[in-house]
Amino acid sequence: MVKRCTAVISEEEDCYIAHCVKLNVVSQGRSIPEAQANLKEALELFVESFC
């Protein structure tokens, strides 16, 4: 099952912070695509922890 989540991505001094506000899950990366991929992985682990 595929779900969509809106993320807010902000730029810090040396990285990008990706935050899924609805689930309050946060990750980071050196680029926007890396931050998105890391957030996706964090969200998968977050959801998996409820199963």
C-alpha positions as CSV (number, residue, x, y, z in Angstrom):
1,M,0.0,0.0,0.0
2,V,1.3,3.4,-1.0
3,K,0.5,6.5,1.1
4,R,1.5,10.1,0.4
5,C,3.0,12.4,3.0
6,T,3.7,16.1,2.7
7,A,7.2,17.0,3.8
8,V,8.7,20.4,4.7
9,I,12.3,20.7,3.6
10,S,14.5,23.4,5.0
11,E,18.1,24.3,4.3
12,E,20.5,24.5,7.2
13,E,24.2,25.6,7.0
14,D,25.5,22.2,5.7
15,C,22.5,20.0,5.2
16,Y,18.7,19.8,4.4
17,I,16.2,18.9,7.0
18,A,13.1,16.9,5.9
19,H,10.1,16.9,8.2
20,C,6.8,15.1,7.9
21,V,4.6,17.3,10.0
22,K,1.6,15.0,10.1
23,L,3.6,12.2,11.7
24,N,6.3,14.3,13.3
25,V,9.1,12.3,11.6
26,V,12.4,14.1,10.8
27,S,15.5,13.2,8.8
28,Q,18.3,15.0,7.0
29,G,20.6,14.8,4.1
30,R,23.4,16.6,2.2
31,S,21.1,17.3,-0.7
32,I,17.3,17.6,-1.2
33,P,17.0,14.1,-2.9
34,E,19.1,12.6,-0.1
35,A,16.9,14.2,2.6
36,Q,13.8,12.9,0.8
37,A,15.2,9.4,0.6
38,N,16.3,9.4,4.2
39,L,12.8,10.7,5.3
40,K,11.1,8.0,3.2
41,E,13.2,5.3,5.0
42,A,12.5,6.9,8.4
43,L,8.8,6.9,7.7
44,E,8.9,3.3,6.6
45,L,10.6,2.3,9.9
46,F,8.1,4.5,11.9
47,V,5.1,2.8,10.3
48,E,6.6,-0.6,10.6
49,S,7.0,-0.2,14.3
50,F,3.2,-0.2,14.7
51,C,2.8,-3.6,12.9
